[in-house]
Amino acid sequence: MVYISAREAADKWGISQRRIAVLCSEHRIPGASMVGNMWIIPENAEKPTDARITRYIDDCRQVKPFLKWAGGKGQLISEIEQYYPFGDGKITKYAEPFVGGGAVLFDILDKYDLEEVYISDINAELINTYIEIRDNADELINLLYRYQNEYVPLEITERKNYYTSKRERFNELKINAKEAKNTEKAALMIFLNKTCFNGLYRVNKKGFFNVPMGAYKNPLICDEDNLRTVSDKLKNVKIVCGDYSESENFIDKNTFVYFDPPYRPLNKTASFTSYSEGGFDDNEQKRLAKFVQKISKLGAQTVVSNSDPSNNDSSDNFFDRIYGSLNIKRVYAARMINSKSIARGKISELLISNCSGEIIMANRNFNT
């Protein structure tokens, strides 16, 4: 029998050499064997179908975001997943440089077993919470149960006092960062998110979290099952606190990148971008567009979410100008966080990509 190397098989089947090694170790390539420290494969072996796509679909422990987050993409998953390019086996990495609540991240982690995953955000408290869930789930869950058992039985006035004390403690840890208190800070982050007004994360000019208590009667502060599932899903995920541009060292032609930056305000009064101490004005939007075009030239497949200026001004072509020849699709989502109920409702948002959803859907029919 004639054998070929893993590298030759990778070239022949159009997938990575690392993926070949995984398939061999899982005994999914009949006749493959290891000689020394390398795999050899029968020349006439057929390319295996991709079990990664369905591996987690039947998993009863489907994961969901552990925080409510402004601009969360849960309601747009059906639109965004049309751009998932993992079906042909060539895209084996995923990056999400504005991870936020992670709706898209967790959808992808549920459905695909990828080689490498990278997430980041400039919100240090958010990233700390991701890391603590991944690395210190037991201690975190114990703290959340304590908060839940102490908070839920209280009357409204006592709840307000309890909430205020936890908010002050969170801000103290936020400003006077001590690594030994990172788990407590993460637990407070989740507690505040589950009990504050609308699950909103907002800081003032001094960097203090300043959202008032919400009116939830019986909030689920500790969702242990989901937190443990999240912890498991994050085990091999690279988690970074930093600017989206730092992801360039991770991104290559085998990467799908989803960007969900702070949205461009639809009008002068709708400027909710204060999820961190910094802002994200039009100059920042332009800087991001240049970065997207840069990694597109590397061969990465990209999708960017943003607001649709045409909701207020049909002549505003800001995103058409800064994203040039990229594909722009309008999708509809409900605006969930607004101080005036009359301003809530379905509005269009943009999905900006360097490839069309129709092409991606076609690619998903290929085997890996």
N, C-alpha and C positions, 0 to 999 in steps of 0.2 A: 504493500500500500504506500502511496505517495503522500507525504505530509507537507504542510506549509506552516510558517510561523504565525504567531498571533498578530504580528504587524502586517503580514501579507493578508491574513483573513480580514483584518480591520479595513484595509484598503479595498479588498474585494467586495465587502458587504456594506461599505460606507458608514461604519460606526467606529467608535474609539477603541484603541487597543486595551484601555482599562476595562471597557465594557466586555470585550472578548474574554478577559481574564475572569470577570464575574460570571459570565455564562459558563465557562469551563469549570469553575469551582462549584457551580450549582448543578453540574452534570447535565447541562442542557444542550451540549454539543457531543453527540455520540462519537466515540472513538478518540476524543481528545485526551491527551495525557501530558504529564509534566516530565520534562527532561532537564535535570539540573534545576535551575530556577526559572525556566521558561516553558510556556505551553506550546505544544505542537498539535496541529489539527489536520484530520484527513482532508486531502485536497477536494474530494467530492462531497464533503459535508455540506448540508444545506443550512442556510441562515435561519436561526430560530425565530419564531414569532415573539413579539414583545409582551412578556407577562407583566411588565412594570405598569402598563396603562390600567390594568384591572386589578392589580395586586391588592389595593386598599379599598376598592369600591364596596366590597362585601364586608369590610371591617365595621363591626357594630359600634366601635368607639370613634365615630367620626368627630373630628375636632372642630371647634368654633372659636371665634375671637374671645379672649378673656376680658376685654375692655370694650365699652361703648366708646366710639371715637368719632369726632366730627368729620363728616365726609367719608365715613366707612363705606366700603364697596360691596357689602353683602347683597344689596338689591340689584347690583349690576353684574354679578358673577356670570349670569347666563350670557351676557354680551361680551364680557372680557374673555371668557373661556374659549370663545370662537377663535381667539388669536393664539391659544396655547400651541406651540410648535413641536411638542415632544413626540408626536406619533411616528416620525421617520427615524428616530434613534440618533440623529446627528446633533440635536440640541439636547445636551445632557446636564446643563447647569442652569441655575435660576438665580437672579439677583433682584432684590427689591430695596432700592436705596432710600425710599421714604416709607418705611414699613407701617407706621401708624398702628391701627388696630389689627392689621394682618389678615383681613378677610381673603384676599387673593392668595397670600402665602399659605394659609391653612387649607384652602381649597386645593392648591397644587400639592402640598404635602400629603393630603388625603388620597389623591388620585395617582401620583407618580412617585416612583422610587428613583430619584436623580442622584448623579454622582456627587455634585457639590451645590450647596445653597448658601447664599450670602444675603444678609439683611442689615440695614443700617438706618439711623435717624439721628438728627442733631439734638433731639429731646433726650437729655441724659437720664431723666427719671424713667421715661418709657423704656429705654434700652436696658437700664438697670433691672427693670421688672422682667423683661424677657430673659435676661441672664439668670436672675434669681429663680424664676420658674424652672428653667432648664437645669440649674445646678443645685438648688436648695429647696426643692419642692416640699419636703416633709416639714421643715421649720416654717416655711411660708404658710402652708395650710394650717398648721397649729395656731399661728398668730391670727389668721383670718377667722378661724372658728371662735377664737376668744373674742374678737371684735364683734362677730355676729351674735354670740350669746350675750354679750354685754349690751349691745345697741338695740336689738330688735324688741326686747320686752319694755323698753323705756317709753314714757309718755312724751308728747311732742316737745315740751320745754326741756326736759332732761336730754332728749335726743339732740336738740340744738346745742346744748352745752357740751355734750359728748363729742358731737361732730366738730364743733369749734376747737375743742382741745386737740383732737386728732389732726385737724388742719394746721394748727399752730405747730404741732410736733413734726408734721411732714415738712413744713417750711423751714423749721430749724435744721432738720437733717439735710434738706435741699441746699441750704446756704452754707452750712458747716459740714461739708461732706466728710464722712468717716466710713472707710470701707467696712469696718466691723458692724456697722449699722445698715448695710445695704439690704439685708432681708427685711428688716423692720420697715425701711423706706418703701420697699416694693409692696409689702402688705398694706401700708397706709395708702399707697397709690391706688391699689385695687379697692380698698374700703371707700375712699373718697369718690372714686368713679362710680361705685354701686349706690352711693347714697347722696351725691350732690345733684344739683339741678340739671336735668337732662343728660347726665353722664358727661358733662362738658369739662374739657381741660383748658383752662385759661390762666395766664399769669399777668400780673401788672408790670409796670416799668421797672420795679425793683426785683422782679423775678419771683414774686410770691404768688402761690396758687390762691385765688381769691373767689372761687365759685361758692355761692351759698348752698345750704342744705336743700335737698329735694323733698318731695312729698310722698315717697314710696312707703306704702304701709308695711310690707313684709319683704324687704329686699334680700335676694340671695347673695350674700356677701362672699360666702365660700362655696363655690361650685367645685367640689373636690374631684369628681370624676373627670370633668373637662380639664381642670388644671393638671391632673396627672397625665392625661392624654396629650395635652400641649407640651408638657415636660418631655415626654417620650418622643414626640415629633421633632422637638428642637435639638435633640441630642447631638446631631452631626451638622447643625447649622452654624455657620460663622456669623457672630453677632457683633456689630461695630457701632460705636457712638462716634459719629463724624459726618462731615459734608458728603453729599452724594458723589462728588468727584473722586473720592477715595476708592470708590468701587471699580475704577478703571483698571487697577492692578488685578482684579478678579475676572473682569469681562473679556471674553474672546469670541471667536466665531461660533463657538458651541454653546453660547449663552442666550437665554431669553431674559430680557430686562423689562420690568414693569415699574414705571414712575408715577407716583401719585403725590405730586407736590402740593403745597398750600395753593388753593385755587386763587386765580385772579379775581378780585372783587367785581361783582356785576354792576355795582354803583358805589358812590362815595361813602355811603353809610353801611354797606354790607362788607366790611373789611375784616372779617374774622380770620386773621392769620396768626393770632397770638398764642399758638400752641407752644411757642418757645420765646425766649427773650428777643430773638432777632425777628426781622420781617422778611417778606418775600415779595418785593415790588416788581415792576415791569423789567427793570434791569436784571433782576435775578431770574425772571422768566426767560429773558433772552440768553442769559448765561447757560441755563439749563438746555435750551434749544440747541445751542452750539455743542454742548456736551453730547446730546442725543445724536446729533449728526456725526460727531466724531466717532462714537462707538459703532454707529451704523456702518461707517467705512471699514471698521474692523471685521464686519460680517455678523455682528450681533443682531438679533431680532428684538425690536423694541415696541413698546406701547406706552403712551403717555395719556393720563387723564387730566382734564382741566375743565373750567367753566366755559360756557358758550356765550360769548359777548352778544350774539344775536338775540338773546332773551330780552335785552334792553335796547340794543341799538343794532339794527340790521346792517348798518354800514361799517360796523367795527370789525375789521379783518385782521386784528392783531396777531392771532395765531396762524392765520394763513400766511402772513408775511414772515414770521420768525421761523416757521417750520417748512417753508419752501415747498418742495415737491412731495413731501410725505402725505400719506393718505389720512384724511380727516372724516370721521364718521360721527353723526349725532345720535345720541341715545338719551333715554328719558329716565329721570330718577326723581324721587320725592325729596324736597328740601325739608329735613327733619328738625333742624335747630334754627329757630328764629324767634325773637321776642314777641312778634305779632303773628297770631294764628292765621290772619288773612294772607300773610306772605308765604305760608307753607303750601306746598303742592308740587305737582309735576313740572319740572323744568328740563330743558335739554342740556346735556353735558357733551364734551368732546372726547373721543378716543382717537389719538393721533398715532399712527403706526408707519413703520417703514415697509410693511407688507399688508396685503388686504386680508380680511377675515376669511374670504372665500378661498384664497390660496391655502391658508392654514388649515381650513376644514378639509380640503382635499388631501393635504399631506397627512392628516390624522388617520387616513385609511390605509397607509402603508404599514408594513410589518417591520419589526426591528430585530 
